[in-house]
Structures are given as structure tokens and as C-alpha cells.
Amino acid sequence: MSAGNTGAENDKTADAGSAGARAAGTGAAAAGAGAGSGPAAPAPPAPAPPAPPGWDPKAWQAHQVRKERAASGAWSIAPLAWAEAARPVAVGPVPAVVLGAVLASGLAASLLLGDGLGPGLLLAVLPALVAAYAAARAAGRTLRPWTALWALGCLALLAVPALRASAWPTVTALFAALLTGALALHGSRRWPGILLGPVGLLDSAVLGVRWVWSGLRSRGEGRRERWLPVAKAVVVAVVLLALFGALFASADAAFADLLSGLTPDVSGMGGPVRFLLFAVGLLVAIAVARAAAAPSRWDRIEVRPGKARSRVEWALPLIVLNLLFAAFNAVQLTVLFGGYRKVLEATGLTYAAYARQGFWQLLWATLLTLAVIALALRWAPRDGAGDRRLVRVVLGTLGVLTLVVVASALRRMDLYVDAYGLTRLRLSVAGVELWLGLVIVLIMVGGLFGARWLPRAVAGSAVAAVLAFGLVSPDGVIAEGNVTRYEQDGKIDLAYFQSLSADAVPALDRLPEPQRSCALRGIARELAAGRAPWYATSLGERRAREILSERGVSASYEQCKGLGTFGSRAEY
């Protein structure tokens, strides 16, 4: 995944022929050269076969394109026009090192991921990186700065499960790693490439399976004397390790304990799960290697701009919307500077109810504003400098007013947290609101200085936000905030702590007894249920076990029940 280039720099030489030429059998030459391989000389177009009687010419042409794609091994779930525009170049035979790395990736996924995520995820990904690097080098591709940056970001996101015990930042990081890995492989810099890249990995998986199968068949024909001794040696080595390992484990309890901690347990009902993990790891490595060798060029897909509207038709609704935003923000600024008591008296709402009621509406207002800006840019008038100036003024004003709405929403969430404490949901949506505000700032900057860099900047900001979210330990932040709140005003919700992960233990350990023991009761019970092997244990879980081994849970059930530890709790 770390070897590849941005691809867009070489796309200008990639489309030497038209769709009609592809239909006539010149698709491989028309697809052009991938990054680092040099442009191929296009073959002279052959005459297209005439449509049979009764066939629509366009339908016949589409049929020919599909036939050519099937004959050349290409496949796509994308619409026909998109698939033809993004079709990857042809690749040579699969290198032997790629085959070995792909197999190692499947085995690593089967052995290291069956007990959970942790450092084992990074170890399972390393063979896939080797496969991608070897495939890219064999295809003549070179490493570009943006590719290296996206690849490093993907690795950093995959390290989150090794650091945090909580599942919710881990799942978010995995989805962000998928996006970042697709960017590293496909080199996308426009919106079609950024949005379709992760889905396009399915194309690479199907193409990669055919590519690997063809490579295995070609190596199996007439080369049995080369691979058969290696296969025999591997089988003998595995048998010897299993035999003598079992003998030594039965002879010494300390060695048996060491061996059980270092090697995965493949017995019992885990067999089908590990086989599924092997298949998934194998398929992911194949897709990554195939995309590194010859990625689909989703950036070639052309998105037609919307029909430009007249100034009045375009600007009048937005100006009215700006006036509405200005009126709302004026009220918010009045309330912000000391008018809370008057507003609460007039509305009859409590302090916390007022804050909770407004935040969600303001979050939706921010999201809808981004949709309005996107549609407005699509239909904006673009006849000259005056139209461009009008677009900048109207949308720039809307952006500034939306930033005030973002600030108001965050202020309301701050009030709500002061009243009821911090939770996962409140922390998550506040983080999303902050990121949306950053996106609005990026759009405004793009409107002033050009927006060619905007898709990459928005994707990069999302990746950075998810990575920061995982690295700061959300459960630890929640526990720290609530413990600080307890130290200030004595308010604490012990029932909510039962749902937190082991990442919260260091902060909760600061509480006095019996609150400390009651807060840690649920986490301690979950950790006592079982210990995962080292490759499936996060740093947060190891720290929590160390703390609880030094100072265990001492409060009785009756004490914790009296403090409300076992009460039901609804989060919103």
C-alpha cells in the first residue's frame, strides 16, 4: 500500500483512444501508461464491426465494449462509462514475492486476528504492504510524496487498536484507514476518485484474483521441480515444530505457558472463524497488490457542471438565507453575552433543556448549509468576473454566518456537559461539529485562492480528525472530565462508567473510595472474564490491568447500589 504514486500526474497520457476505439479492440493501448511505465504507442484503430440488423448502434457499441473487457480480464461494478474511463492498464505476470506475501497476509490474519484486534492488526497488514510494494516495483511505478503521506496515515490509523481498548474509536479508525489506503493506492485528487476509491477496491479484488490465479497456473506448468521441494520443506518444518513443541510443552510448565502466550489457539470452535479471516486477509492483500500494480483511475470520470442560473435566480434565495442566519446569530450573540436568564424566563425551559434542545438543530443546520453550498456552486452563474465576485461574496457571507452557528452549537453542548457530564455521544457529535466548521473554513479559503486542493484537504482533515480522536483516548477524556466535575461540585454518574472501556481506568483511579471501586466495578468484571493474548491486547487494557492488580475493587455491592451504580441510564 505504501508503494504507488498519485497517478493523476500521468493521467494526461492515459486515454489515447476513444470509447469506439476500445470497442474495436484497442482498449489496452488506449488506456495508456500507468505511473512510472511511460506512455505506450497507440495501435491504429481497427474498423468497428457494423451493427447487425435490428440492433441499436449504441447498444451494439456497448456490447462490444463489454466483450472486450471480458476478453482482457477487466471487470467492474461501476456503470459502463465510468468503468471505461477508469479502466486500469494491463499488468504483467504476478511476481513470486507477491504470491508469497499474499499467502503470508492470509495466514497472519488467521492467526493474529481471531482473538481480537490489537498489535496483531499491524502485524497482519505488513505482508500486504510487502505485496503492494513488490507489485508496484514490478509494474515500474515509483513512490510519490502524497502516496507516502496517505500510506503513513493509514498505518497510523491501524495502530489505534493497539493503543485503545475502546471499540468505537477503533471502528472509526478502520473505516478511515480504508479511505486513506484507497487514496494511497489510487492517487486520487478529485472528488470522484476520493469517493469511489474505497468502493473501487472491489474491482481490484476481482481483477487481482484472476491475476494471481493466472500467475499460479503459469508457474505450475513445467516448474514443479522448483516449488515442490519448497512445499515439502515447509510441511516437514511445520510437523517438526508441532511435534517437538508439544513434547517440550508437556515436559516443562514454564515453557508451556510461554508457548501458549506466544502462539494462537487454533483449536475448538475458532476454526471456521480463522478460515474466514484467512480468506479475508488473502483477498485484501490481493486487492491491495493489484491496485498498487495498476490502479483504476477514478479521477478520469468527468462530472458535468450544472446549468448556470441567472444572478437573480441564484442569488435571491441565498441572500434571504443569509438574512435569516444573521437574525439568528444576533439573538445568539445577545444570549451569549449574559442573556441566558431572560431567555429561560421567557421560554420556561431549564438551563440544561435549553442547551440540549438547540444543539441538535444547530448540528443539522450546519450539515444542511454544506449541502446548500455544494448545490449553489453547481448552479452558480459563471459568465465573467462579476459573477465570480457575486458567488464569493454571497457564499463567503453564508460561510462566516455558519461559523457563528457552529460556535453557538458548541457553546450549547458545553452548557449541557456542565449540567449533565460528558458522554460518548456528546463528545462524538461535538467533534463532528468542530470538523464541519473546519470544512467550512477550507471551502471559504478555496473560494478565495482556488479549490483544486480542496478534495484532498477535506479528506486529509477527516483522516486527521479520526486519528486524533483515537489517539486522545475518548473514554479516557470522558472519565477525566467527569472526575474533574466531581472534584468541583460533587456530581457524578457512577452508572455510566460501567459501560466505559479499560481506557477510562487511569482517570477513574483518581476517585476516592468507595466511588472509585464502584466506578471501576463493571470494567474490572469485564477484564476478569478473560485475558487475550499479547497480539490482541491493547496498551490501554494492559495499563488498566496493572492498575487494578495494584489496587483492586474493594467496595461492596450494597455500597455501590446505594450510590446508584446499578441504575439504568439513557444517553442522549
C-alpha positions as CSV (number, residue, x, y, z in Angstrom):
1,M,0.0,0.0,0.0
2,S,2.9,2.3,0.5
3,A,4.2,1.9,-3.0
4,G,2.3,3.7,-5.7
5,N,2.0,7.2,-7.0
6,T,-0.6,9.8,-7.1
7,G,-1.5,8.8,-10.6
8,A,-3.1,12.0,-11.6
9,E,0.3,13.3,-12.9
10,N,0.3,10.6,-15.6
11,D,-3.4,10.6,-16.5
12,K,-2.8,13.0,-19.4
13,T,-1.1,10.2,-21.4
14,A,-3.5,7.5,-20.3
15,D,-6.5,8.0,-22.7
16,A,-5.1,7.7,-26.2
17,G,-8.3,6.3,-27.7
18,S,-12.0,6.9,-27.6
19,A,-14.7,4.5,-26.5
20,G,-15.3,3.5,-30.1
21,A,-11.7,2.5,-30.5
22,R,-11.9,0.5,-27.3
23,A,-14.9,-1.3,-28.7
24,A,-12.9,-2.2,-31.8
25,G,-10.2,-3.9,-29.7
26,T,-7.7,-1.2,-29.0
27,G,-8.6,-0.7,-25.3
28,A,-5.3,-1.8,-23.9
29,A,-3.4,0.8,-26.0
30,A,-5.9,3.5,-25.3
31,A,-5.7,3.0,-21.6
32,G,-2.2,4.3,-21.8
33,A,0.7,4.1,-19.4
34,G,0.4,3.9,-15.7
35,A,2.6,5.9,-13.4
36,G,6.3,5.2,-14.0
37,S,5.8,3.0,-17.0
38,G,5.9,5.6,-19.8
39,P,3.2,6.2,-22.4
40,A,2.5,3.3,-24.9
41,A,2.2,4.0,-28.6
42,P,-1.4,3.6,-29.5
43,A,-2.2,1.0,-32.1
44,P,-4.0,2.1,-35.3
45,P,-7.8,1.7,-34.7
46,A,-9.4,-1.2,-36.4
47,P,-12.7,-0.7,-38.2
48,A,-15.6,-1.3,-35.8
49,P,-17.8,-4.2,-36.8
50,P,-21.1,-3.0,-38.1
51,A,-24.2,-3.5,-36.0
52,P,-26.3,-6.5,-37.0
53,P,-29.8,-5.9,-38.4
54,G,-32.2,-4.9,-35.7
55,W,-29.5,-3.7,-33.3
56,D,-29.4,-0.2,-32.0
57,P,-25.9,1.2,-32.8
58,K,-25.3,2.5,-29.3
59,A,-26.4,-0.8,-27.7
60,W,-24.1,-2.7,-30.2
61,Q,-21.2,-0.5,-29.2
62,A,-21.8,-1.0,-25.5
63,H,-22.0,-4.8,-26.2
64,Q,-18.6,-4.7,-28.0
65,V,-17.0,-2.8,-25.1
66,R,-18.3,-5.4,-22.6
67,K,-16.9,-8.2,-24.8
68,E,-13.5,-6.6,-25.0
69,R,-13.4,-6.0,-21.2
70,A,-14.3,-9.7,-20.5
71,A,-11.6,-10.8,-23.0
72,S,-8.9,-8.7,-21.4
73,G,-9.8,-9.7,-17.9
74,A,-11.3,-6.4,-16.8
75,W,-14.3,-6.3,-14.6
76,S,-16.2,-3.5,-12.8
77,I,-19.2,-3.0,-10.7
78,A,-19.3,0.6,-11.9
79,P,-21.5,1.9,-14.7
80,L,-20.1,1.2,-18.2
81,A,-19.0,4.8,-18.9
82,W,-17.3,5.1,-15.6
83,A,-15.6,1.7,-15.9
84,E,-14.2,2.6,-19.3
85,A,-12.9,5.9,-18.1
86,A,-11.3,4.5,-15.0
87,R,-10.0,1.2,-16.5
88,P,-6.6,0.3,-15.2
89,V,-3.7,-0.5,-17.5
90,A,-2.7,-4.1,-18.2
91,V,-0.2,-5.7,-15.9
92,G,2.5,-8.3,-16.3
93,P,2.7,-11.7,-14.6
94,V,2.4,-11.6,-10.8
95,P,5.9,-11.7,-9.2
96,A,6.7,-14.7,-6.9
97,V,7.4,-12.4,-4.0
98,V,3.8,-11.0,-4.3
99,L,2.4,-14.6,-4.2
100,G,4.4,-15.3,-1.0
101,A,3.4,-12.0,0.7
102,V,-0.3,-12.6,-0.2
103,L,-0.2,-16.0,1.4
104,A,1.6,-14.7,4.4
105,S,-1.0,-12.0,4.8
106,G,-3.8,-14.5,4.9
107,L,-2.0,-16.7,7.4
108,A,-1.2,-13.7,9.6
109,A,-4.9,-12.6,9.6
110,S,-6.0,-16.1,10.5
111,L,-3.5,-16.5,13.4
112,L,-3.4,-13.0,14.8
113,L,-7.0,-11.6,14.4
114,G,-9.0,-14.5,15.7
115,D,-8.8,-13.3,19.4
116,G,-9.5,-9.6,18.7
117,L,-7.7,-6.6,17.4
118,G,-4.5,-5.1,18.9
119,P,-0.9,-5.1,17.8
120,G,-1.8,-8.2,15.7
121,L,-3.7,-6.0,13.2
122,L,-0.5,-4.1,12.2
123,L,1.5,-7.3,12.0
124,A,-1.2,-8.9,9.8
125,V,-1.1,-5.8,7.5
126,L,2.7,-5.8,7.0
127,P,2.7,-8.7,4.5
128,A,0.0,-6.9,2.4
129,L,2.3,-3.8,2.4
130,V,5.2,-6.0,1.1
131,A,2.9,-7.4,-1.6
132,A,1.8,-3.9,-2.7
133,Y,5.4,-2.6,-2.7
134,A,6.7,-5.6,-4.8
135,A,3.8,-5.4,-7.2
136,A,4.3,-1.6,-7.7
137,R,8.0,-2.1,-8.3
138,A,7.5,-4.9,-10.8
139,A,5.0,-2.6,-12.7
140,G,7.6,0.2,-12.8
141,R,5.7,2.6,-10.5
142,T,7.5,5.0,-8.3
143,L,6.7,6.4,-4.8
144,R,5.2,9.9,-4.8
145,P,5.0,12.2,-1.7
146,W,1.2,12.2,-1.5
147,T,1.2,8.4,-1.7
148,A,3.8,8.1,1.1
149,L,1.7,10.6,3.2
150,W,-1.5,8.7,2.7
151,A,0.2,5.3,3.4
152,L,1.7,6.7,6.7
153,G,-1.7,8.0,7.7
154,C,-3.2,4.5,7.0
155,L,-0.6,2.8,9.2
156,A,-1.2,5.4,12.0
157,L,-4.9,4.7,11.9
158,L,-4.3,0.9,12.0
159,A,-2.2,1.5,15.1
160,V,-5.3,2.8,17.1
161,P,-6.5,-0.7,18.1
162,A,-3.0,-1.4,19.5
163,L,-3.4,1.7,21.8
164,R,-7.0,1.9,22.7
165,A,-9.3,-0.8,24.3
166,S,-12.5,1.0,23.3
167,A,-14.3,-0.3,20.3
168,W,-15.9,2.9,18.9
169,P,-12.7,4.9,18.1
170,T,-11.2,1.6,16.7
171,V,-14.1,1.1,14.3
172,T,-14.0,4.7,13.1
173,A,-10.2,4.4,12.6
174,L,-10.7,1.2,10.5
175,F,-13.2,3.0,8.2
176,A,-10.8,6.0,7.9
177,A,-7.9,3.6,7.1
178,L,-9.9,2.1,4.2
179,L,-10.4,5.6,2.8
180,T,-6.7,6.5,3.3
181,G,-5.5,3.2,1.9
182,A,-7.6,3.7,-1.2
183,L,-6.1,7.2,-1.6
184,A,-2.6,5.9,-1.4
185,L,-3.3,3.2,-4.0
186,H,-5.3,5.2,-6.5
187,G,-3.6,8.6,-6.1
188,S,-6.9,10.4,-6.2
189,R,-7.1,14.2,-6.1
190,R,-10.6,14.9,-7.3
191,W,-14.0,14.2,-5.7
192,P,-14.8,11.1,-8.0
193,G,-11.6,9.4,-7.1
194,I,-11.9,10.2,-3.3
195,L,-15.5,9.0,-3.1
196,L,-15.2,6.0,-5.4
197,G,-11.7,4.8,-4.4
198,P,-12.8,2.6,-1.4
199,V,-15.6,1.1,-3.5
200,G,-13.2,0.6,-6.4
201,L,-11.1,-1.8,-4.3
202,L,-13.8,-4.4,-5.1
203,D,-12.7,-4.1,-8.7
204,S,-9.1,-4.6,-7.7
205,A,-10.1,-7.7,-5.7
206,V,-11.8,-9.4,-8.6
207,L,-9.1,-8.4,-11.1
208,G,-6.5,-9.5,-8.5
209,V,-7.9,-13.0,-8.0
210,R,-7.8,-13.6,-11.8
211,W,-4.3,-12.1,-11.9
212,V,-3.0,-14.3,-9.0
213,W,-4.7,-17.4,-10.4
214,S,-3.1,-16.9,-13.8
215,G,0.3,-16.5,-12.1
216,L,-0.1,-19.7,-10.2
217,R,-1.1,-21.6,-13.3
218,S,1.8,-20.3,-15.3
219,R,4.2,-21.2,-12.5
220,G,2.7,-24.6,-12.1
221,E,3.2,-25.6,-15.7
222,G,6.7,-27.1,-16.1
223,R,8.1,-25.7,-12.9
224,R,7.1,-28.5,-10.5
225,E,10.7,-29.2,-9.7
226,R,11.1,-25.7,-8.3
227,W,8.1,-25.3,-6.0
228,L,7.6,-28.9,-4.9
229,P,10.8,-29.1,-2.8
230,V,9.9,-25.9,-1.1
231,A,6.4,-27.1,-0.3
232,K,7.8,-30.4,1.1
233,A,10.3,-28.4,3.3
234,V,7.5,-26.2,4.7
235,V,5.4,-29.2,5.6
236,V,8.3,-31.0,7.3
237,A,9.2,-27.9,9.2
238,V,5.6,-27.4,10.5
239,V,5.4,-31.1,11.5
240,L,8.7,-30.9,13.4
241,L,7.7,-27.7,15.2
242,A,4.3,-29.1,16.2
243,L,5.8,-32.4,17.4
244,F,8.8,-31.1,19.4
245,G,6.8,-28.1,20.6
246,A,4.2,-30.4,22.1
247,L,6.9,-32.6,23.7
248,F,8.7,-29.6,25.3
249,A,5.5,-28.1,26.5
250,S,4.5,-31.3,28.2
251,A,7.9,-31.6,29.8
252,D,8.1,-28.1,31.3
253,A,5.1,-26.0,32.6
254,A,7.0,-22.7,32.2
255,F,7.8,-23.4,28.6
256,A,4.1,-24.4,28.0
257,D,2.9,-21.2,29.5
258,L,5.4,-19.2,27.3
259,L,4.3,-21.1,24.2
260,S,0.6,-20.6,24.9
261,G,1.1,-16.9,25.3
262,L,3.1,-16.6,22.1
263,T,1.2,-18.8,19.7
264,P,-2.5,-18.6,18.8
265,D,-5.0,-21.2,19.8
266,V,-6.5,-22.7,16.7
267,S,-8.5,-25.4,18.4
268,G,-12.2,-25.6,19.2
269,M,-14.9,-23.6,17.5
270,G,-12.4,-21.0,16.3
271,G,-11.5,-23.0,13.2
272,P,-14.3,-21.6,10.9
273,V,-13.7,-18.1,12.1
274,R,-10.0,-18.4,11.4
275,F,-10.6,-19.8,8.0
276,L,-12.8,-16.8,7.2
277,L,-10.1,-14.5,8.5
278,F,-7.6,-16.3,6.2
279,A,-9.9,-15.8,3.2
280,V,-10.5,-12.1,4.0
281,G,-6.8,-11.4,4.7
282,L,-5.9,-13.1,1.4
283,L,-8.5,-11.2,-0.6
284,V,-7.5,-7.8,0.9
285,A,-3.8,-8.5,0.2
286,I,-4.6,-9.5,-3.4
287,A,-6.7,-6.3,-3.9
288,V,-4.0,-4.1,-2.5
289,A,-1.3,-5.7,-4.6
290,R,-3.4,-5.5,-7.8
291,A,-4.3,-1.9,-7.2
292,A,-0.7,-1.0,-6.4
293,A,0.4,-2.6,-9.7
294,A,-2.3,-0.9,-11.9
295,P,-4.9,1.2,-10.1
296,S,-8.2,2.2,-11.5
297,R,-8.1,5.9,-12.5
298,W,-11.4,7.2,-10.9
299,D,-10.2,10.7,-11.3
300,R,-10.8,10.4,-15.1
301,I,-14.5,10.4,-14.5
302,E,-15.9,13.7,-15.7
303,V,-18.7,15.3,-13.7
304,R,-20.6,17.7,-15.8
305,P,-21.3,21.1,-14.1
306,G,-24.9,22.1,-13.5
307,K,-26.7,24.5,-15.7
308,A,-25.7,28.1,-14.7
309,R,-28.6,30.2,-13.3
310,S,-29.2,33.8,-13.7
311,R,-27.9,36.2,-11.0
312,V,-31.4,36.9,-9.6
313,E,-32.5,33.2,-9.7
314,W,-29.3,32.1,-8.0
315,A,-28.6,34.9,-5.5
316,L,-32.0,35.8,-4.2
317,P,-32.7,32.6,-2.2
318,L,-29.2,32.7,-0.7
319,I,-29.4,36.3,0.3
320,V,-32.7,35.6,2.1
321,L,-31.0,32.7,3.8
322,N,-28.1,34.9,4.8
323,L,-30.5,37.4,6.4
324,L,-32.2,34.6,8.4
325,F,-28.7,33.4,9.6
326,A,-27.8,37.0,10.5
327,A,-31.0,37.4,12.6
328,F,-30.5,34.1,14.4
329,N,-26.8,34.9,15.1
330,A,-27.8,38.3,16.5
331,V,-30.0,36.6,19.0
332,Q,-27.3,34.0,19.8
333,L,-24.8,36.8,20.5
334,T,-27.2,38.6,22.8
335,V,-27.8,35.4,24.8
336,L,-24.1,34.6,24.8
337,F,-23.3,37.9,26.5
338,G,-25.4,37.5,29.5
339,G,-29.0,37.0,28.3
340,Y,-29.5,33.4,29.4
341,R,-31.6,34.2,32.5
342,K,-34.0,36.3,30.4
343,V,-34.4,33.7,27.7
344,L,-35.0,31.0,30.3
345,E,-37.7,33.0,32.0
346,A,-39.4,33.8,28.7
347,T,-39.3,30.2,27.4
348,G,-39.9,28.3,30.7
349,L,-37.0,25.9,29.9
350,T,-34.4,24.8,32.3
351,Y,-30.7,25.6,31.8
352,A,-29.8,22.2,30.5
353,A,-33.0,21.7,28.5
354,Y,-32.3,24.9,26.6
355,A,-28.8,23.7,25.8
356,R,-29.9,20.2,24.8
357,Q,-32.8,21.4,22.6
358,G,-30.7,23.7,20.5
359,F,-27.5,21.7,19.8
360,W,-29.1,19.0,17.6
361,Q,-30.9,21.5,15.5
362,L,-27.8,23.6,15.0
363,L,-25.8,20.5,14.0
364,W,-28.4,19.7,11.3
365,A,-28.3,23.4,10.2
366,T,-24.5,23.1,9.7
367,L,-24.9,19.9,7.6
368,L,-27.7,21.4,5.5
369,T,-25.6,24.5,4.9
370,L,-22.8,22.4,3.5
371,A,-25.4,20.8,1.1
372,V,-26.7,24.2,0.1
373,I,-23.1,25.5,-0.6
374,A,-22.4,22.4,-2.8
375,L,-25.6,22.8,-4.8
376,A,-25.1,26.6,-5.1
377,L,-21.6,26.1,-6.5
378,R,-23.0,23.6,-9.1
379,W,-25.6,26.1,-10.3
380,A,-23.6,29.3,-9.8
381,P,-23.5,32.0,-12.6
382,R,-20.1,31.9,-14.3
383,D,-20.2,34.3,-17.2
384,G,-17.4,36.6,-16.0
385,A,-15.5,38.3,-13.2
386,G,-18.7,39.9,-11.9
387,D,-20.4,36.6,-11.4
388,R,-17.4,35.1,-9.7
389,R,-17.3,38.1,-7.3
390,L,-21.0,37.7,-6.6
391,V,-20.5,34.0,-5.8
392,R,-17.6,34.7,-3.4
393,V,-19.5,37.5,-1.6
394,V,-22.8,35.6,-1.1
395,L,-21.3,32.2,-0.2
396,G,-18.5,33.8,1.8
397,T,-21.1,35.6,3.9
398,L,-23.0,32.4,4.4
399,G,-19.8,30.6,5.4
400,V,-19.0,33.2,8.1
401,L,-22.5,33.2,9.5
402,T,-22.4,29.3,9.6
403,L,-19.2,29.5,11.6
404,V,-21.2,31.6,14.2
405,V,-23.8,28.8,14.2
406,V,-21.1,26.2,14.8
407,A,-19.7,28.3,17.7
408,S,-23.3,28.6,19.2
409,A,-23.8,24.8,18.9
410,L,-20.5,24.1,20.7
411,R,-21.4,26.6,23.4
412,R,-24.7,24.9,23.9
413,M,-23.0,21.5,24.2
414,D,-20.6,23.0,26.7
415,L,-23.5,24.1,28.8
416,Y,-25.1,20.7,28.6
417,V,-21.9,19.0,29.6
418,D,-21.6,21.3,32.6
419,A,-25.1,20.3,33.7
420,Y,-25.1,16.5,33.0
421,G,-21.5,15.5,32.4
422,L,-19.6,14.2,29.4
423,T,-20.7,11.0,27.4
424,R,-19.5,9.3,24.3
425,L,-22.4,10.6,22.2
426,R,-21.8,14.2,23.4
427,L,-18.1,14.0,22.7
428,S,-18.6,12.5,19.3
429,V,-21.1,15.0,18.0
430,A,-19.1,17.9,19.4
431,G,-16.1,16.5,17.5
432,V,-18.2,16.2,14.3
433,E,-19.3,19.8,14.7
434,L,-15.7,21.0,15.1
435,W,-14.8,19.2,11.9
436,L,-17.7,20.6,10.0
437,G,-16.6,24.1,11.0
438,L,-13.1,23.3,9.7
439,V,-14.6,22.1,6.4
440,I,-16.5,25.4,6.0
441,V,-13.2,27.3,6.6
442,L,-11.5,25.2,3.9
443,I,-14.3,25.9,1.5
444,M,-14.0,29.6,2.1
445,V,-10.3,29.5,1.6
446,G,-10.8,27.5,-1.6
447,G,-13.2,30.1,-2.9
448,L,-10.5,32.8,-2.4
449,F,-7.4,31.0,-3.7
450,G,-8.7,28.2,-5.9
451,A,-10.2,24.9,-5.0
452,R,-8.0,22.3,-6.8
453,W,-6.5,21.2,-3.5
454,L,-9.9,21.2,-1.7
455,P,-10.9,17.4,-2.1
456,R,-7.6,16.3,-0.7
457,A,-7.7,18.8,2.1
458,V,-11.2,17.8,3.2
459,A,-10.2,14.1,3.0
460,G,-7.0,14.8,4.9
461,S,-8.8,16.8,7.6
462,A,-11.3,13.9,8.1
463,V,-8.4,11.4,8.4
464,A,-6.5,13.7,10.8
465,A,-9.7,14.2,12.9
466,V,-10.3,10.4,13.2
467,L,-6.7,9.7,14.1
468,A,-6.6,12.4,16.7
469,F,-9.9,11.1,18.1
470,G,-8.4,7.7,18.6
471,L,-5.1,8.8,19.9
472,V,-6.5,11.1,22.7
473,S,-8.5,8.1,24.1
474,P,-12.1,9.2,24.1
475,D,-13.1,7.1,27.0
476,G,-10.2,8.5,29.0
477,V,-11.3,12.0,28.1
478,I,-14.8,11.3,29.3
479,A,-13.6,9.8,32.6
480,E,-11.2,12.6,33.1
481,G,-13.9,15.3,32.5
482,N,-16.4,13.6,34.8
483,V,-13.8,13.1,37.6
484,T,-12.9,16.8,37.4
485,R,-16.5,17.7,37.6
486,Y,-16.9,15.5,40.7
487,E,-14.0,17.2,42.3
488,Q,-15.5,20.6,41.6
489,D,-19.2,20.2,42.5
490,G,-19.5,16.6,43.9
491,K,-21.8,15.4,41.0
492,I,-21.0,12.0,39.5
493,D,-22.9,9.4,37.5
494,L,-21.4,6.0,38.5
495,A,-23.9,4.1,36.4
496,Y,-22.5,5.5,33.2
497,F,-18.9,4.4,34.0
498,Q,-20.0,0.7,33.9
499,S,-20.2,1.0,30.0
500,L,-16.8,2.5,29.5
501,S,-13.7,0.6,28.4
502,A,-10.4,-0.1,30.1
503,D,-9.1,3.2,28.7
504,A,-11.0,5.0,31.4
505,V,-9.3,3.2,34.3
506,P,-6.4,5.7,34.9
507,A,-8.7,8.7,35.3
508,L,-11.3,6.8,37.4
509,D,-8.5,5.6,39.7
510,R,-8.3,9.2,41.0
511,L,-11.7,9.0,42.7
512,P,-11.9,8.5,46.4
513,E,-13.4,5.3,47.9
514,P,-16.0,3.9,47.6
515,Q,-16.7,5.9,44.5
516,R,-13.5,4.6,42.8
517,S,-14.4,1.0,43.3
518,C,-18.0,1.4,42.2
519,A,-16.9,3.3,39.1
520,L,-14.4,0.5,38.2
521,R,-16.7,-2.4,39.1
522,G,-18.0,-3.0,35.6
523,I,-14.6,-2.6,33.9
524,A,-12.9,-4.9,36.4
525,R,-15.6,-7.6,35.9
526,E,-15.1,-7.4,32.1
527,L,-11.3,-7.7,32.4
528,A,-11.6,-10.6,34.8
529,A,-13.7,-12.5,32.3
530,G,-10.7,-13.4,30.2
531,R,-7.2,-12.4,29.2
532,A,-6.4,-12.1,25.5
533,P,-3.0,-13.0,24.1
534,W,-0.4,-10.3,23.6
535,Y,-1.2,-9.7,19.9
536,A,-4.8,-8.9,20.8
537,T,-4.2,-6.8,23.9
538,S,-4.1,-3.0,23.6
539,L,-1.9,-0.7,25.6
540,G,-5.0,0.7,27.3
541,E,-6.0,-2.8,28.5
542,R,-2.5,-3.5,29.8
543,R,-2.4,-0.3,31.8
544,A,-5.8,-1.0,33.3
545,R,-4.8,-4.5,34.4
546,E,-1.7,-3.1,36.1
547,I,-3.7,-0.5,38.0
548,L,-6.3,-3.0,39.1
549,S,-3.7,-5.5,40.1
550,E,-2.2,-2.9,42.5
551,R,-5.5,-1.5,43.8
552,G,-8.4,-3.8,43.3
553,V,-12.2,-3.1,43.7
554,S,-12.9,-3.1,47.4
555,A,-16.4,-1.6,47.8
556,S,-19.3,-4.0,48.5
557,Y,-22.4,-4.5,46.3
558,E,-24.6,-2.7,48.9
559,Q,-22.3,0.3,49.0
560,C,-22.3,0.7,45.2
561,K,-26.0,0.1,45.0
562,G,-26.6,2.9,47.4
563,L,-24.5,5.2,45.3
564,G,-26.7,4.5,42.2
565,T,-24.1,2.4,40.4
566,F,-26.5,-0.2,39.0
567,G,-29.3,2.2,38.0
568,S,-30.4,2.3,34.3
569,R,-29.1,5.2,32.2
570,A,-30.2,6.6,28.9
571,E,-27.7,8.5,26.9
572,Y,-28.6,11.4,24.6
